[in-house]
Amino acid sequence: MRNDLKKIEKICAHCEHAVIIRESDVCVCGEHGVVRASDNCRAFKPDLLKVTPHVRKLPDGDYDATVFLDI
């Protein structure tokens, strides 16, 4: 868990204090008011619900249900 927090890009769009305004590059910050989503500051607190997870892809191959279901 701790390593996941270190990998998060420290921008306002991923901060707990910021609320993103729809379809724009602007956030309303609880600490600094209206700021760009790509800005950063010392008050950054990561919010894991705002970060899109990286999806791992399976290697190419022929798979059937027995591979995933321990049948």
N, C-alpha and C positions, 0 to 999 in steps of 0.2 A: 504494500500500500504506500509506504513512504517513497519508494522508488518511482511510483506512478505520479506522485505529486511533484517530484523533481523534473519530470519530463514535460510537464505542462508549460506551454508558452505563456510567459507572464505579460499578458495584455489585458486591457480592460474588458474585452468581450468574454474572458474566462474568469472574471473576478466575482466574488460573492457580493461586493458592494454595488456592482453595476447592473442596470436594467437596460437591455438592448432595445432600441426603438426600431420597429419593423421596417424592413426594406431600406435601411440607411446605414451609414458607417458611423453612427452616433450612439452613445450610451448616456444614461443619466446615472451619475455616480453619487452614492450617499455621502462621500467624503469631499468631492471636488465639483459637483454639479454636472453640467453638460460637457462631455469630453468625447474625443474620437475613440472608436472601438479598438484601434491599434495602439493607443497610448498605454503607458504604464506608470506606476508610482510605487512608493515605499509601502503604502497601505494595502498592497495586493494580498488577497486571500483567495486561494483557488476554490472554485466551485465545480466539483466533478460532474454535476448534472448539465453543465453548459459545454462540456468538452465532448466532441464526437470521437468515439473509440475507433481504434485502428482495427480493421477486419483482416484476419489472416485467411489467406486462400489455401485450399488444399492442393497438394501437388497433383498434376495430371495423372490419371490412371482409371482403371475400371473398379468401381466400388459397388457393393450391394449392401443390403441391410445388415448382414451378419457382421460386417466390419464395425459398425457403430453400435449394435445392440447386444453383443455378447450372447448370441443365440446358440 
